[in-house]
Every structure is written in C-alpha cells, then in structure tokens.
C-alpha cells in the first residue's frame, strides 16, 4: 500500500479516536459525576459509567498508538523541517 494511503488511514483513525475520547470525556464530566450513586449504577443513554470509562480509556490508548505511528511515518519530514528552521536562524 502507498505511504499516502497509509497516512490517510492513520489520520482518519486518529480523528475518529480523538472524537470518541472527547465525547466520552464530556459525557463523563457533565452527565456522570464522580462518586457512587446510592441504590444503583450511574448510567447515561442506557450505558453504565464503567463502560463509558472503558470506551474512553481504550480510545485514548488507541489514539496514543496511532499518534506514535503518525510520528514514525513523518519522521523524515520532522527532521528536515527542524534542520531547515535551525539553519535559517543561524544565517540571520
């Protein structure tokens, strides 16, 4: 598979993972406060808090892994840009 297609797939998966982390984080912050509710489980949209936390945590782990892969795929660009930025500063 071409590198550009791999980059595209990684970037799309990172975006999806980011939105899952963001949405579940907002749900937990606003609708599932910390602490234990008396007499039952805390739930939102029929899903208990434990499941929301698991989805949030695993999406975050996937996002970290994809970000590392993204950096590896773009490492040459990062090195070249860093060299260009530092060489321009020295010339001035």
C-alpha positions in Angstrom: 0.0 0.0 0.0 1.2 3.5 -0.8 2.5 5.7 2.0 0.0 8.4 1.3 -2.9 5.9 1.7 -1.4 4.6 5.0 -1.1 8.2 6.2 -4.7 8.9 5.3 -6.0 5.8 7.1 -3.9 6.6 10.2 -5.1 10.2 10.2 -8.8 9.2 9.8 -8.5 6.7 12.6 -6.7 9.3 14.8 -9.6 11.7 14.2 -12.2 9.1 15.0 -10.4 8.1 18.1 -9.9 11.7 19.2 -13.7 12.4 18.8 -14.6 9.3 20.8 -12.2 10.3 23.6 -13.6 13.9 23.5 -17.2 12.9 23.5 -16.9 10.2 26.2 -14.8 12.7 28.3 -17.6 15.3 28.0 -20.3 12.7 28.9 -18.4 11.6 31.9 -17.7 15.2 33.0 -21.2 16.6 32.6 -23.5 13.6 33.0 -21.7 11.0 35.1 -20.2 12.9 38.1 -17.6 11.2 40.3 -18.7 9.2 43.3 -21.2 6.4 43.8 -24.9 7.0 43.3 -27.0 5.4 46.1 -29.1 2.5 45.1 -27.7 1.8 41.7 -25.3 2.4 38.9 -24.8 5.7 37.2 -25.8 5.5 33.6 -26.2 7.7 30.6 -28.1 6.6 27.4 -28.5 3.2 29.0 -24.8 2.6 29.4 -23.2 2.4 32.8 -20.4 4.6 33.8 -17.9 1.7 33.9 -18.5 1.1 30.2 -18.1 4.8 29.3 -14.8 4.8 31.2 -13.6 1.7 29.4 -14.5 3.2 26.0 -12.8 6.5 26.9 -9.6 4.7 28.1 -9.3 2.3 25.2 -9.9 5.1 22.7 -7.2 7.1 24.4 -4.7 4.2 24.2 -5.6 3.7 20.5 -5.1 7.4 19.9 -1.6 7.3 21.5 -0.6 4.3 19.5 -1.8 6.0 16.3 0.0 9.2 17.1 3.2 7.3 17.6 2.7 5.6 14.2 1.9 9.0 12.7 5.2 10.5 14.1 7.2 7.5 12.8 5.7 7.9 9.3 6.5 11.6 9.3 9.9 11.4 11.0 11.9 12.4 7.9 9.7 15.4 7.4 10.2 16.4 11.1 14.0 16.1 10.8 14.1 18.1 7.6 11.9 20.9 8.9 13.9 21.1 12.2 17.1 21.3 10.2 15.7 24.0 7.9 14.4 26.1 10.8 17.7 25.9 12.7 19.8 26.7 9.6 17.6 29.8 8.8 18.1 31.1 12.3 21.9 30.7 12.0 22.0 32.5 8.6 20.3 35.6 10.0 
